[in-house]
Amino acid sequence: MPSAIVYGGRGALGAAVVSQLKKQAWRVISIDLAANPDADSSVVVSATGGSLAEQGARVEQDVGAVLGDGKVDAVICVAGGWQGGNAAHEGFLQSADQSIAQSVSSSLIAAAIAAR
């Protein structure tokens, strides 16, 4: 049975990816801010999870606990978010920080998982 990790597996796009993989008889591990009940396993991350290195270490540890010595056939990152506004907006830098955490950090952690 092929297996995949879907980073962002609880969002709209991620849930659709999880559902499609399950229809094709894949074992799926979802990583997101909330568990995906359609996935075989879920790794739940915190939106306020500390530094990128700390968040990555926790995710890798939790994924390792699910996989054991097993490997996956695919790591798919569909995590992300969108923030409105512009540079003149009062909350611009806070929104930018949140966008980086949602989009760039999740991609970097997914890449680290895939490389291992």
N, CA, C and O atoms as a DFTB+ gen file, in Angstrom:
464 C
 N C O
     1  1       0.850      -1.173       0.000
     2  2       0.000       0.000       0.000
     3  2       0.893       1.233       0.000
     4  3       1.730       1.385       0.890
     5  1       0.730       2.115      -0.982
     6  2       1.530       3.339      -0.981
     7  2       1.103       4.243       0.171
     8  3      -0.022       4.160       0.662
     9  1       2.019       5.102       0.589
    10  2       1.718       6.003       1.699
    11  2       2.213       7.408       1.390
    12  3       3.159       7.612       0.629
    13  1       1.529       8.381       2.018
    14  2       1.873       9.779       1.787
    15  2       1.659      10.588       3.045
    16  3       0.830      10.254       3.891
    17  1       2.425      11.659       3.151
    18  2       2.223      12.676       4.171
    19  2       1.642      13.883       3.456
    20  3       2.173      14.313       2.431
    21  1       0.558      14.433       3.985
    22  2      -0.037      15.642       3.420
    23  2       0.085      16.730       4.476
    24  3      -0.653      16.737       5.461
    25  1       1.025      17.652       4.261
    26  2       1.213      18.780       5.184
    27  2       0.187      19.841       4.802
    28  3       0.226      20.387       3.700
    29  1      -0.728      20.125       5.721
    30  2      -1.860      20.991       5.434
    31  2      -3.097      20.156       5.123
    32  3      -4.008      20.613       4.433
    33  1      -3.120      18.932       5.635
    34  2      -4.150      17.959       5.304
    35  2      -5.533      18.224       5.857
    36  3      -6.450      17.451       5.579
    37  1      -5.722      19.272       6.621
    38  2      -7.041      19.591       7.162
    39  2      -7.693      20.786       6.461
    40  3      -8.902      20.985       6.581
    41  1      -6.915      21.573       5.739
    42  2      -7.476      22.706       5.007
    43  2      -8.295      22.236       3.818
    44  3      -8.390      21.036       3.558
    45  1      -8.881      23.171       3.101
    46  2      -9.758      22.824       1.977
    47  2      -9.023      21.999       0.912
    48  3      -9.489      20.926       0.528
    49  1      -7.892      22.493       0.444
    50  2      -7.137      21.759      -0.574
    51  2      -6.556      20.476       0.004
    52  3      -6.619      19.425      -0.634
    53  1      -5.992      20.551       1.203
    54  2      -5.392      19.377       1.824
    55  2      -6.391      18.272       2.078
    56  3      -6.088      17.100       1.856
    57  1      -7.589      18.627       2.544
    58  2      -8.620      17.616       2.789
    59  2      -9.020      16.930       1.488
    60  3      -9.285      15.728       1.474
    61  1      -9.063      17.692       0.393
    62  2      -9.379      17.096      -0.906
    63  2      -8.272      16.141      -1.352
    64  3      -8.557      15.087      -1.920
    65  1      -7.019      16.501      -1.098
    66  2      -5.891      15.628      -1.446
    67  2      -5.957      14.352      -0.615
    68  3      -5.798      13.252      -1.145
    69  1      -6.193      14.499       0.691
    70  2      -6.313      13.325       1.561
    71  2      -7.433      12.411       1.060
    72  3      -7.247      11.200       0.948
    73  1      -8.574      12.986       0.765
    74  2      -9.719      12.211       0.297
    75  2      -9.405      11.465      -0.996
    76  3      -9.747      10.291      -1.139
    77  1      -8.763      12.139      -1.922
    78  2      -8.421      11.505      -3.202
    79  2      -7.424      10.367      -3.005
    80  3      -7.570       9.305      -3.611
    81  1      -6.422      10.578      -2.171
    82  2      -5.448       9.513      -1.908
    83  2      -6.109       8.323      -1.235
    84  3      -5.809       7.178      -1.571
    85  1      -7.007       8.576      -0.288
    86  2      -7.710       7.483       0.390
    87  2      -8.557       6.687      -0.602
    88  3      -8.630       5.462      -0.503
    89  1      -9.199       7.367      -1.558
    90  2      -9.987       6.677      -2.591
    91  2      -9.114       5.753      -3.428
    92  3      -9.585       4.752      -3.968
    93  1      -7.840       6.103      -3.528
    94  2      -6.907       5.298      -4.319
    95  2      -6.126       4.320      -3.440
    96  3      -5.108       3.772      -3.862
    97  1      -6.610       4.107      -2.220
    98  2      -6.065       3.113      -1.280
    99  2      -4.659       3.448      -0.775
   100  3      -3.847       2.548      -0.559
   101  1      -4.374       4.727      -0.590
   102  2      -3.112       5.145       0.008
   103  2      -3.277       5.219       1.526
   104  3      -4.369       5.493       2.024
   105  1      -2.210       4.979       2.244
   106  2      -2.146       5.261       3.680
   107  2      -1.725       6.722       3.781
   108  3      -0.732       7.123       3.175
   109  1      -2.476       7.526       4.548
   110  2      -2.229       8.967       4.581
   111  2      -2.029       9.460       6.006
   112  3      -2.802       9.145       6.912
   113  1      -0.974      10.238       6.175
   114  2      -0.702      10.949       7.427
   115  2      -0.926      12.430       7.145
   116  3      -0.295      12.999       6.255
   117  1      -1.816      13.047       7.896
   118  2      -2.108      14.470       7.746
   119  2      -1.336      15.249       8.811
   120  3      -1.268      14.833       9.967
   121  1      -0.761      16.368       8.417
   122  2      -0.127      17.294       9.358
   123  2      -0.852      18.624       9.218
   124  3      -0.915      19.194       8.130
   125  1      -1.401      19.117      10.333
   126  2      -2.123      20.391      10.275
   127  2      -2.407      20.873      11.689
   128  3      -2.010      20.244      12.670
   129  1      -3.102      22.001      11.771
   130  2      -3.470      22.583      13.064
   131  2      -4.564      21.788      13.762
   132  3      -4.789      21.967      14.959
   133  1      -5.244      20.915      13.034
   134  2      -6.277      20.048      13.596
   135  2      -6.190      18.697      12.907
   136  3      -5.702      18.597      11.782
   137  1      -6.659      17.670      13.576
   138  2      -6.642      16.318      13.014
   139  2      -7.616      16.215      11.842
   140  3      -8.668      16.854      11.840
   141  1      -7.259      15.417      10.862
   142  2      -8.155      15.111       9.752
   143  2      -8.699      13.705       9.990
   144  3      -7.946      12.735       9.899
   145  1      -9.985      13.576      10.292
   146  2     -10.544      12.260      10.606
   147  2     -10.519      11.286       9.428
   148  3     -10.656      10.079       9.628
   149  1     -10.348      11.790       8.207
   150  2     -10.287      10.912       7.042
   151  2      -8.908      10.295       6.832
   152  3      -8.773       9.297       6.125
   153  1      -7.894      10.883       7.439
   154  2      -6.535      10.360       7.314
   155  2      -6.360       9.145       8.224
   156  3      -7.111       8.961       9.182
   157  1      -5.374       8.329       7.915
   158  2      -5.078       7.179       8.767
   159  2      -4.470       7.621      10.090
   160  3      -4.715       7.010      11.130
   161  1      -3.678       8.684      10.043
   162  2      -3.059       9.263      11.233
   163  2      -2.967      10.765      11.029
   164  3      -2.910      11.252       9.900
   165  1      -2.953      11.487      12.138
   166  2      -2.805      12.940      12.080
   167  2      -1.732      13.391      13.050
   168  3      -1.640      12.894      14.172
   169  1      -0.929      14.331      12.608
   170  2       0.030      15.021      13.460
   171  2      -0.500      16.441      13.579
   172  3      -0.635      17.151      12.583
   173  1      -0.796      16.843      14.799
   174  2      -1.366      18.172      15.040
   175  2      -0.254      19.107      15.487
   176  3       0.468      18.820      16.442
   177  1      -0.125      20.228      14.787
   178  2       0.893      21.225      15.112
   179  2       0.225      22.440      15.734
   180  3      -0.979      22.650      15.593
   181  1       1.023      23.224      16.417
   182  2       0.529      24.433      17.070
   183  2       0.842      25.647      16.209
   184  3       1.925      25.749      15.633
   185  1      -0.107      26.560      16.128
   186  2       0.122      27.806      15.390
   187  2       1.145      28.682      16.087
   188  3       1.745      29.552      15.456
   189  1       1.350      28.467      17.362
   190  2       2.335      29.219      18.138
   191  2       3.392      28.247      18.642
   192  3       3.633      28.138      19.844
   193  1       4.007      27.555      17.718
   194  2       4.895      26.452      18.059
   195  2       6.339      26.794      18.281
   196  3       7.178      25.894      18.237
   197  1       6.681      28.032      18.515
   198  2       8.072      28.390      18.740
   199  2       8.796      28.635      17.432
   200  3       8.186      28.964      16.414
   201  1      10.098      28.470      17.476
   202  2      10.922      28.731      16.295
   203  2      10.681      27.669      15.224
   204  3      10.087      26.624      15.487
   205  1      11.151      27.958      14.023
   206  2      11.056      27.003      12.924
   207  2      11.752      25.697      13.294
   208  3      11.220      24.617      13.039
   209  1      12.931      25.788      13.890
   210  2      13.677      24.591      14.277
   211  2      12.914      23.774      15.323
   212  3      12.872      22.546      15.247
   213  1      12.312      24.460      16.298
   214  2      11.544      23.761      17.335
   215  2      10.303      23.098      16.739
   216  3      10.003      21.943      17.041
   217  1       9.592      23.829      15.899
   218  2       8.394      23.276      15.260
   219  2       8.783      22.084      14.388
   220  3       8.133      21.039      14.433
   221  1       9.831      22.240      13.603
   222  2      10.282      21.153      12.736
   223  2      10.668      19.912      13.516
   224  3      10.323      18.797      13.126
   225  1      11.379      20.098      14.613
   226  2      11.790      18.957      15.437
   227  2      10.579      18.225      16.006
   228  3      10.553      16.995      16.034
   229  1       9.571      18.978      16.460
   230  2       8.360      18.344      16.996
   231  2       7.614      17.577      15.910
   232  3       7.174      16.450      16.138
   233  1       7.469      18.177      14.736
   234  2       6.761      17.512      13.642
   235  2       7.517      16.256      13.227
   236  3       6.915      15.196      13.053
   237  1       8.831      16.369      13.066
   238  2       9.622      15.193      12.684
   239  2       9.512      14.089      13.731
   240  3       9.409      12.914      13.378
   241  1       9.532      14.447      15.005
   242  2       9.399      13.460      16.080
   243  2       8.028      12.787      16.011
   244  3       7.930      11.564      16.115
   245  1       6.976      13.578      15.836
   246  2       5.622      13.017      15.783
   247  2       5.417      12.144      14.544
   248  3       4.781      11.093      14.623
   249  1       5.949      12.575      13.413
   250  2       5.865      11.760      12.196
   251  2       6.648      10.469      12.398
   252  3       6.189       9.398      11.999
   253  1       7.823      10.557      13.014
   254  2       8.619       9.362      13.295
   255  2       7.887       8.384      14.192
   256  3       8.007       7.172      14.014
   257  1       7.127       8.895      15.159
   258  2       6.356       8.026      16.048
   259  2       5.269       7.286      15.266
   260  3       4.947       6.142      15.588
   261  1       4.710       7.920      14.259
   262  2       3.678       7.279      13.442
   263  2       4.307       6.268      12.485
   264  3       3.794       5.161      12.319
   265  1       5.413       6.649      11.858
   266  2       6.026       5.800      10.835
   267  2       6.911       4.689      11.393
   268  3       7.040       3.632      10.776
   269  1       7.515       4.920      12.544
   270  2       8.510       3.964      13.024
   271  2       9.665       3.931      12.048
   272  3      10.232       4.973      11.719
   273  1      10.019       2.745      11.582
   274  2      11.092       2.602      10.600
   275  2      10.575       2.692       9.171
   276  3      11.345       2.562       8.220
   277  1       9.275       2.915       9.019
   278  2       8.665       2.956       7.693
   279  2       9.026       4.207       6.910
   280  3       9.512       5.196       7.458
   281  1       8.778       4.131       5.646
   282  2       9.019       5.242       4.724
   283  2       7.692       5.614       4.064
   284  3       6.726       4.855       4.140
   285  1       7.644       6.755       3.430
   286  2       6.480       7.156       2.647
   287  2       6.884       7.306       1.187
   288  3       8.054       7.492       0.854
   289  1       5.886       7.218       0.342
   290  2       6.126       7.349      -1.094
   291  2       6.027       8.789      -1.574
   292  3       6.535       9.131      -2.642
   293  1       5.371       9.628      -0.782
   294  2       5.193      11.023      -1.194
   295  2       5.030      11.919       0.025
   296  3       4.440      11.526       1.032
   297  1       5.563      13.129      -0.087
   298  2       5.313      14.196       0.881
   299  2       4.743      15.352       0.075
   300  3       5.403      15.897      -0.810
   301  1       3.508      15.717       0.396
   302  2       2.791      16.753      -0.346
   303  2       2.523      17.907       0.607
   304  3       1.921      17.713       1.663
   305  1       2.961      19.094       0.245
   306  2       2.736      20.266       1.094
   307  2       1.740      21.196       0.426
   308  3       2.021      21.798      -0.610
   309  1       0.569      21.301       1.042
   310  2      -0.462      22.213       0.559
   311  2      -0.852      23.204       1.654
   312  3      -1.877      23.878       1.556
   313  1      -0.035      23.285       2.687
   314  2      -0.298      24.207       3.788
   315  2      -0.052      25.632       3.327
   316  3       0.786      25.880       2.459
   317  1      -0.771      26.545       3.901
   318  2      -0.554      27.944       3.572
   319  2      -1.719      28.790       4.024
   320  3      -2.683      28.301       4.612
   321  1      -1.610      30.029       3.745
   322  2      -2.658      30.961       4.125
   323  2      -2.486      32.234       3.335
   324  3      -1.462      32.453       2.689
   325  1      -3.481      33.051       3.395
   326  2      -3.439      34.313       2.680
   327  2      -3.813      35.414       3.648
   328  3      -4.743      35.271       4.442
   329  1      -3.091      36.501       3.578
   330  2      -3.361      37.669       4.408
   331  2      -3.613      38.851       3.490
   332  3      -2.845      39.102       2.561
   333  1      -4.679      39.568       3.748
   334  2      -4.996      40.741       2.941
   335  2      -4.269      41.976       3.446
   336  3      -3.545      41.920       4.439
   337  1      -4.464      43.060       2.771
   338  2      -3.867      44.320       3.176
   339  2      -2.666      44.678       2.323
   340  3      -2.370      44.024       1.323
   341  1      -1.982      45.733       2.741
   342  2      -0.792      46.177       2.025
   343  2       0.207      46.738       3.040
   344  3      -0.055      46.727       4.243
   345  1       1.320      47.215       2.565
   346  2       2.391      47.682       3.451
   347  2       1.965      48.863       4.322
   348  3       2.575      49.099       5.364
   349  1       0.950      49.601       3.928
   350  2       0.476      50.732       4.728
   351  2      -0.490      50.291       5.832
   352  3      -0.801      51.072       6.732
   353  1      -0.956      49.067       5.766
   354  2      -1.905      48.549       6.753
   355  2      -1.223      48.423       8.118
   356  3      -0.067      48.008       8.206
   357  1      -1.941      48.780       9.167
   358  2      -1.362      48.762      10.519
   359  2      -0.825      47.384      10.920
   360  3       0.204      47.297      11.588
   361  1      -1.491      46.338      10.531
   362  2      -1.066      44.992      10.914
   363  2      -0.226      44.289       9.866
   364  3      -0.108      43.064       9.880
   365  1       0.363      45.061       8.950
   366  2       1.106      44.481       7.830
   367  2       2.204      43.519       8.269
   368  3       2.259      42.394       7.770
   369  1       3.071      43.922       9.177
   370  2       4.188      43.067       9.576
   371  2       3.716      41.826      10.322
   372  3       4.290      40.750      10.153
   373  1       2.696      41.959      11.131
   374  2       2.138      40.797      11.820
   375  2       1.533      39.823      10.796
   376  3       1.713      38.611      10.911
   377  1       0.827      40.349       9.808
   378  2       0.259      39.507       8.757
   379  2       1.352      38.811       7.956
   380  3       1.224      37.641       7.598
   381  1       2.422      39.539       7.680
   382  2       3.544      38.954       6.949
   383  2       4.179      37.827       7.746
   384  3       4.520      36.782       7.192
   385  1       4.336      38.036       9.034
   386  2       4.897      37.002       9.908
   387  2       4.026      35.748       9.888
   388  3       4.536      34.630       9.823
   389  1       2.725      35.943       9.944
   390  2       1.791      34.817       9.917
   391  2       1.859      34.100       8.564
   392  3       1.838      32.870       8.517
   393  1       1.940      34.842       7.488
   394  2       2.042      34.235       6.158
   395  2       3.309      33.406       6.022
   396  3       3.291      32.317       5.448
   397  1       4.408      33.926       6.552
   398  2       5.671      33.175       6.504
   399  2       5.533      31.866       7.269
   400  3       5.959      30.817       6.786
   401  1       4.947      31.919       8.449
   402  2       4.769      30.708       9.250
   403  2       3.867      29.707       8.537
   404  3       4.140      28.507       8.549
   405  1       2.796      30.196       7.917
   406  2       1.835      29.299       7.278
   407  2       2.348      28.710       5.969
   408  3       2.067      27.552       5.661
   409  1       3.087      29.482       5.208
   410  2       3.465      29.039       3.873
   411  2       4.927      28.608       3.765
   412  3       5.212      27.498       3.314
   413  1       5.838      29.459       4.166
   414  2       7.257      29.150       4.003
   415  2       7.717      28.111       5.022
   416  3       8.366      27.132       4.653
   417  1       7.392      28.309       6.291
   418  2       7.845      27.373       7.324
   419  2       7.307      25.974       7.091
   420  3       8.047      25.000       7.226
   421  1       6.022      25.854       6.742
   422  2       5.456      24.527       6.495
   423  2       6.155      23.857       5.312
   424  3       6.385      22.648       5.338
   425  1       6.492      24.618       4.285
   426  2       7.206      24.056       3.124
   427  2       8.594      23.587       3.508
   428  3       9.041      22.537       3.048
   429  1       9.281      24.348       4.345
   430  2      10.623      23.952       4.783
   431  2      10.577      22.686       5.632
   432  3      11.419      21.801       5.472
   433  1       9.612      22.595       6.523
   434  2       9.490      21.397       7.368
   435  2       9.129      20.191       6.497
   436  3       9.672      19.103       6.690
   437  1       8.228      20.378       5.552
   438  2       7.869      19.276       4.640
   439  2       9.083      18.818       3.849
   440  3       9.277      17.618       3.651
   441  1       9.904      19.761       3.393
   442  2      11.114      19.407       2.653
   443  2      12.088      18.618       3.529
   444  3      12.708      17.661       3.066
   445  1      12.220      19.019       4.790
   446  2      13.106      18.300       5.707
   447  2      12.616      16.868       5.927
   448  3      13.414      15.931       5.971
   449  1      11.301      16.708       6.065
   450  2      10.729      15.363       6.233
   451  2      10.981      14.526       4.985
   452  3      11.380      13.366       5.084
   453  1      10.751      15.107       3.814
   454  2      10.944      14.374       2.561
   455  2      12.401      13.960       2.380
   456  3      12.677      12.878       1.863
   457  1      13.322      14.801       2.796
   458  2      14.743      14.495       2.631
   459  2      15.202      13.346       3.511
   460  3      16.203      12.694       3.216
   461  1      14.476      13.097       4.586
   462  2      14.845      12.009       5.489
   463  2      14.111      10.741       5.144
   464  3      14.301       9.719       5.804
